[in-house]
Every structure is written in structure tokens, then in C-alpha cells.
Amino acid sequence: MTKEKKQIPIEQSLERLESLVNLLESGEATLEESLNYFEEGMTLIKTCQNQLKDAEQKVEKLVKKDDGNFELKDAE
């Protein structure tokens, strides 16, 4: 049985990333804190990339019909 992590909305991830960048740019963090911020940021970047990839795949499945409406294309 696989344990699924609750996915953070991409907007929240981006806000946290911005916060981490500000913390790093301030120069007030210790080396250890900076490394932790960097590690957290890299994890958030990977999460955002995966969410964007999933969204892109969903969009690619949409097919515009002749009447101007959209329908979900069957996965091949």
C-alpha cells in the first residue's frame, strides 16, 4: 500500500519559493539554514514541475470539436 502525500497547490508552493529566495538573499541565514532553505526550494521546484507536467498532459488530451466545444480525448 502506497502512502500518498497531500499535494500543495502550486500557488502556495510558488509563494513559499519566493519567501525562501528572500530569506536567502537577505544574507541573515546561517550556512546550515541556507542549505535547508535551498533543499526545500529544490523540492518545491520539483513538485511544481510535476504539477505543471500533469496539467500539460491534461490539456493535451483536450480536443476541440467542430462545434467549438471541447471534449476529453481518450488516452492512447
Summary of the structure (lengths in Angstrom):
residues: 76
radius of gyration: 18.5
end to end distance: 27.2
largest distance: 59.8
contacts: 143
relative contact order: 0.12
helix: 63%
strand: 8%
